Amino acid sequence: MAKTEAKILVVDDDVDILNTARMYLKQQFTLVQIENDPENIPLHFNRESFDLVLLDMNFRKGENDGSDGLKWLNVILNIDPNAIVILITAYGEFDLAVKAIKAGATDFITKPWKNEKLFGTITSALKLRQSKLEVDKLKTTQKTISSDIDQKFENFLGESEPMERVFSLLKKVGPTDANVLVLGENGTGKELAARALHRQSNRASEVFINVDLGAISETLFESELFGHKKGAFTDAKEDKPGRFEVASGGTLFLDEIGNLSLPLQAKLLSVLQQRKVSRVGSNKEVSIDIRLVCATNMPLYEMVKEGTFRQDLLYRINTVELRMPSLVERKEDMELLVKHFMAMYGKKYKKPNMRIDTATLNKLKRYNWPGNIRELQHAIERAIILSDDNKLTSNDFLLQTSNSNEANTEETLNLTEMEKRLILKALDQNNGNVTRAAKALGLDRLALYRRLQKYGL
């Protein structure tokens, strides 16, 4: 029979006990070491990483209060907090065994023992150790993944007055558990703001879960957010926790919350009020503890007036409201952002020391950037990829800036630009009323909202 892969240390002052244990355990496990002097325990741990320790409770003649065992138990756990220690006790010392388990021991076994009992106790304890190691690995992996993801978002840059207001608000709100609603056009950095809130919170060491509500269909909404039980529907092959459960203890970021239909808004509101979720196919409620951050580029207040967004949900999600400025509003940050993206993509595409001339930088400043920072980022990346030199010029950017006495717009009259201008004109003629503007354009309101979202208007 193949031996179980495990390293075991047996510590007892009774040589007969040690030899008996070694003879039996060597038949079952890959490595068994014995020690009759507990003072040598640190030496053994310096040489080897043990999966389990069998430790006697008493080492001094005439002493049976278990103080020696508790002392060396603490020594072992200080060396390896994940150590699995099974106490060897004399018959009748159950009170001592209970005391030791409270101090961190995993189990106990009385002597003389039966080999079957000893094997069963050790096997169960080793399974527990494996579970603890897997949990620790998952936690380490989670922290590593979160750290790697955050590196992509940690450069939240800006020196302009609008960004200074953003940073000031983040500093005040970050350490709290207040629900935050982040508003702003597409590409302005709403997720950056949400992650900055998480990093500054007391939950920074816990998970940050990002949910794009615009990408979840109505049929999958409850399953994705609240979870489901195996067999709850055709494709439910196993139990699955929802995003609320996964995010519990950390931050839940609900992006594009303005896309939710009224029925889904009602379900979301119920969970936020009760702070409990029920998986699809289960009546059992699970308590959740999240910090909620939501974001949208849609006009929620206008939608409340029109009856397409619940007022009570709006109140629930925006204890504090944070508005991300468009790139046009923070042109002072243009040079800082351009140089940041140049350094980032210069490193990525192995084109270090990239430069940009003043004329090109001024051209970028004059452009209106309807896609905001995301559009700027993509423009810099494309320019670096296609550039034949280490200096970016106007020819590397497919932009047409206006003359100084003209409106600050791009003059490329393609279909996309024409549609955008028509939408802006309709909104202007109808004083920003989306419903009337949609009617004037021959669209329904939701179709116009989608176009507003598409163009970052």
Sequence and secondary structure as in RCSB ss.txt:
>XXXX:A:sequence
MAKTEAKILVVDDDVDILNTARMYLKQQFTLVQIENDPENIPLHFNRESFDLVLLDMNFRKGENDGSDGLKWLNV
ILNIDPNAIVILITAYGEFDLAVKAIKAGATDFITKPWKNEKLFGTITSALKLRQSKLEVDKLKTTQKTISSDID
QKFENFLGESEPMERVFSLLKKVGPTDANVLVLGENGTGKELAARALHRQSNRASEVFINVDLGAISETLFESEL
FGHKKGAFTDAKEDKPGRFEVASGGTLFLDEIGNLSLPLQAKLLSVLQQRKVSRVGSNKEVSIDIRLVCATNMPL
YEMVKEGTFRQDLLYRINTVELRMPSLVERKEDMELLVKHFMAMYGKKYKKPNMRIDTATLNKLKRYNWPGNIRE
LQHAIERAIILSDDNKLTSNDFLLQTSNSNEANTEETLNLTEMEKRLILKALDQNNGNVTRAAKALGLDRLALYR
RLQKYGL
>XXXX:A:secstr
   EEEEEEEE S HHHHHHHHHHHTTTEEEEEEES GGGHHHHHHH   SEEEEES  STT  SSHHHHHHHHH
HHHH TT  EEEEEETT HHHHHHHHHTT  EEEEES  HHHHHHHHHHHHHHHHHHHHHHHHHHHHHHHHHHHH
HHH      SHHHHHHHHHHHHHTTS   EEEE  TTS HHHHHHHHHHTSTTTTS EEEEEGGGS GGGHHHHH
HEE TTSSTT  S EE HHHHHTTSEEEEETGGG  HHHHHHHHHHHHHTEEE BT   EEE   EEEEEESS H
HHHHHHTSS HHHHHHH SEEEE   TGGGGGGHHHHHHHHHHHHHHHTT  S EE HHHHHHHHHS  TTHHHH
HHHHHHHHHHH SSSEE GGGS      TTS SS     HHHHHHHHHHHHHHHTTT HHHHHHHHT  HHHHHH
HHHHHT 
